Amino acid sequence: MNHREITKKYSELINRAELANGRKEVVGLLKKAANLKSKIEINKY
């Protein structure tokens, strides 16, 4: 995945987390988003 794809997927996960109903669903989406965020930070440098 390149930087643009990772960023797009990250923003989609954050939007889904905002609309999510249950706590477990929100936590799961935020964990996935955090993993992608770390990939963005690693690829940045």
C-alpha positions as CSV (number, residue, x, y, z in Angstrom):
1,M,0.0,0.0,0.0
2,N,1.2,3.4,-0.8
3,H,0.8,6.5,1.4
4,R,-2.4,7.7,-0.4
5,E,-4.1,4.4,0.0
6,I,-3.2,4.1,3.7
7,T,-4.4,7.7,4.3
8,K,-7.7,7.0,2.5
9,K,-8.3,3.8,4.4
10,Y,-7.5,5.6,7.7
11,S,-10.0,8.4,7.1
12,E,-12.7,5.8,6.1
13,L,-12.1,4.0,9.4
14,I,-12.3,7.2,11.4
15,N,-15.6,8.1,9.7
16,R,-17.0,4.6,10.4
17,A,-15.9,4.9,14.1
18,E,-17.8,8.2,14.4
19,L,-21.0,6.5,13.1
20,A,-20.6,3.2,15.0
21,N,-23.1,2.2,17.6
22,G,-21.4,-0.1,20.1
23,R,-18.4,0.4,22.2
24,K,-16.7,-2.7,21.0
25,E,-17.2,-1.7,17.4
26,V,-15.7,1.8,18.0
27,V,-12.7,0.4,19.8
28,G,-12.1,-2.1,17.1
29,L,-12.2,0.5,14.4
30,L,-10.0,2.9,16.3
31,K,-7.4,0.1,16.8
32,K,-7.3,-0.6,13.1
33,A,-7.0,3.2,12.5
34,A,-4.1,3.4,15.0
35,N,-2.3,0.6,13.2
36,L,-2.7,2.4,9.9
37,K,-1.6,5.7,11.5
38,S,1.6,4.0,12.6
39,K,2.2,2.8,9.0
40,I,1.8,6.4,7.8
41,E,4.3,7.7,10.4
42,I,6.8,5.0,9.5
43,N,6.5,5.6,5.7
44,K,6.8,9.4,6.2
45,Y,10.4,9.2,7.3
